[in-house]
Amino acid sequence: MTAVCGVCPHACELEEGRTGFCGARTNRNGAVVCENYGRVTSLALDPIEKKPLRRFHPGGRILSVGSYGCNLRCPFCQNYEISMAGREGAETTVISPEALAARAAELKSRGNIGLAFTYNEPLIAPEYVRDCAALNRKNGLVNVVVTNGYVNEKPLLELLPLIDAMNIDLKGFTEAFYRRLGGGLEPVRRTIETAARRCHVEVTTLIVPGENDSPGEMDRLSAWLSGIDPDLALHVTRFFPRYRMTDRGPTPVETVYALAAVARRHLRWVFEGNC
């Protein structure tokens, strides 16, 4: 029996036992289930600024957790070892929501403010995020999601009451660029608009030389964000050669600063990253 996954716009139609584009959702007995539920590849107590979040509990630390899989195919992915891995290609440890929430609570003494779902794409596993976030919230801690934003509205709206902050990647501001990444711009725009009405949101754009580094594109991108809220923080981040995009050098620092200056025409909070 085939089943259609409703988590992201790919809407993968899966035969029994087949796994979707993300590498983490599988048809089991006619229903699409979260194959990577509780399967953790990375766990670390990070500075909140590393997410990056600069206007949400600055100076705090947050227990960051990741699994495997992603529903985009960015050739410049910084975490491709886990985001592009499937179940067989990733080394995982099973951590239940109860165990993860307990660990987050234990780390309060070391300055931990909550849980951040990050490293790979967390919203391909909304069930795990939901279950962990609910327990974490009961412990009086915050929940953060670091995401590419390529998610359907229904699972997003179901999660947002449990989420305190999000950092959403806005890879660029053209459909053509998103098509190269295996996704689309409009769902990400919708995610940013929807989330910004319900929790703290900051946006990150990685500047890839020759791809999304024109002043005109940054002007359009930042003007659109300002239309949502001129106090939305934008992180303009420097690219370094990685994964399948080693054919060019790092983004010139002066380019990052110049594009950040363009963004400041529209936004009050703009931060240069990786410079």
N, C-alpha and C positions, 0 to 999 in steps of 0.2 A: 504494500500500500504506500503510495507516495504521500508526502506531507510538505507543506510550504512553510518555511520559516518566516515569522513576522517580526523579527527583531530589527533588521536593517533593510534599506531599500533594495538590496540585491534580491530579496524574496526568493531565495534558493528553493527550487522544487526538488526534493530529495527522495530517492528510492530507499527502501528499507536498508539500513546499515550504512548508508552513504553519508558523508560529512560535507558540510557547506563550504563556500568560498573562504570563510573565516578560519577554517581548520579546527573549529571548536564546538560546532553544533551538529548533531547527528540525528537521523531518523531512527528511533527505536520503537518498534511495535506501533508504527503509524503516528507517532508524535515526535516533534523535534525537541530534543533535550540538550541540556548544557553539558557537553562531554568534559569540559575542563573545570567543572564545578569543584572548588576546593583544592584544585591541583596548582600548587604555588611553585613558581620558578624563582621568585625574588622576594626578599623580605628585608627591609632596612629602616632604621630610624633616621630620617632625613631632615635637614632644615626645610621649613615650609617654602622658603624662597627657591628651592631646587625644583619645585613642581612645574613651572614657576608661579608662585603667588606672592605678590609684593604688598598687597593691601588687605590681606586677610591674616590676622594674628601674626604680624611681623615679629621675627625673632623666635617664633615657636618651632618645635620639632614635631614630626608626624610619622607614625608608623606606616610605611609604604609597602604595598603588596601588589604583586603581578603574577600572571599566569602565562599562557601561551596563546598565540593566534591573533589575527587582525583582519578586518574586512576592507582594508585598503592595501595597495601594493606600492608604497612609496620607494623609489629606487635609492633614496637618500636616508632610509630608516636608520635611526641611531641604536635601536634595540632589536635589530633584525634576527639575532640569534634566538630570541624567544618569540617575537611577534610573527616571524615567518615560519616558525616551527609548528608541526602538528604534535599530536600526543606521543608518537613514537620518537620524535626528534628532540623532545624537551625533557630535561631532568626535572622532575617535580617531587614535591613533598605534599602529602594530603594534609590540609589544615581545615578543620571544621569551622563554621562560623562561631561556635561557642569558644573554641580554642583561640581563634584570632581576636575576638573581642576581649577575652581574658588577658591575652598578651598585651593588647593596647592599654588596658586598665593598669596592668602591672608596671608599664613604662611611664605612668604619670609622674613618678618620682624622678624620672630623667627628663622631664619637660615635655612629654608627649601630650599633644592636644587631641589626638584622634587617629583615624584611619584615612589613608589616601589610596585609592584604587588606580594604579598607574603601571608604567613600564611596557606592558602590551596594551591592547585595546580592551578596557574593562567592560564596555557596554555590549560586547558580544556574549557576556555572561551576566545579564541583569539579575538573574535569580540569586547568584552568589553575592553580588553587591547589595541587593535588597536584604538578604538574611543577615549578613554581617553588619550592615548599617543600622538595622533595627536594634540589634543587641548592643552595638556601640553607643547608639543614642540613649538607650536605657542607662548606660554607665556615665552619662553626662559628657560624652566626648563628641567631637565634630566628625563629619564625613565629607571627604573631598573626592572628586572624580576628575581625572586627567584623561581627556578623550579627544578623538578626532571628530566627534560630533556627527558621524555618519550613522544615525540611528533613527528608527521610526518614532513617530510622535507618541504612540500608545505606550510602549515600554518606558520612554523618557518621562512621560507624565506620571506613570506609576511610581517611578523612582524619586522624582524631584522632592516630594514631601520629606524624604529622609536625607537629602543632600544639602549641605551648608555652603559649599563652594565648588566651583568647577573651573578648570583651565581647559579651554577648547581650542584646538588647533584650527586655524583658518589658513589652509595651505597656500592659498592664492586667491585671486578674485576673478578668475575666468573659468568657464565650463571646460574649455580646451585643456587647461592644466589639470583639472580634476579628472577628466577622462583618462589622461595619461597615468593617473594614480589608481585607476579602477573604481572611481566613485563619481560624485556629482556635487556641484557647489550648492544648489538650492536646499538639499536636506541639511547641510551644515549651517547655512544661514538661518533656517527655521529653528534648528537646535539652539543657536545663540540667542535668537529673539525669545524663544520660549523659556530658556533657562534664566535669562537676565531678568525676567519678570518675577522669578521665584527664589533665586538664591544669588549669592555673590558670584560674579563671573569675571574672569580675566581671559584674554585671548592671546594666542601666540602665533606669529607668522615667521617661519624659517625662510630667510632670504637666500635663494639659490641662484648663483650667477647665471645670467642668460635665460632664466626661466620666469621669475616673478619679481625682478629687481628694478622695474621701471618706476620712476617717480609718479607717472600717471596712474599706474595700478595701485600704488600705495595711497595716492590721494583719494581714489574712488573707494578703496577698502576702508580707510579711516573715516571718510565722510559718512559711509553707510553705518559704521559702528557708532558714530556720534549721533546719528538719527535715532538709534536705540537708546543711548545714554552717553552724553559726553564725558561722564566719569568712569566709563568702562576702561579698564587698564589694558593696554596693548604692549606685548613684548615683541620687539623687533630683533630677531635672533640671527646670529652669524652661522652660516653653513660651514661644515668641514667635510671633506671627501669621506664617503662611507658606503658600505654595501655595494650597490651596483652603480654608484655615481662617483667614481674615482677618476673621471676623465677631465676634471677641472680642479682648480685650487680653491682654497677657502674664500669665502666672501671677503672682499677688502673691507677693513674696518671703517674706512671713510664712507663706503656705500651704506653700511648699517646706520652710521650716524646721520648721513644725509637723508635717508628714508625716514628715520625717526623724527627728524626735523619736519619733514613733510607731514607726518602723522600728527604732529603737535599743532598743526593749523586747525585741526578738528577735535582733538582729544586732549584732556587735561593731564592724563597719566600715561606716559609712554616711556618704556624702559628698553635700553639696549642690552642684548644678551650675548654671552660667549665672546665678548670683546676684550 
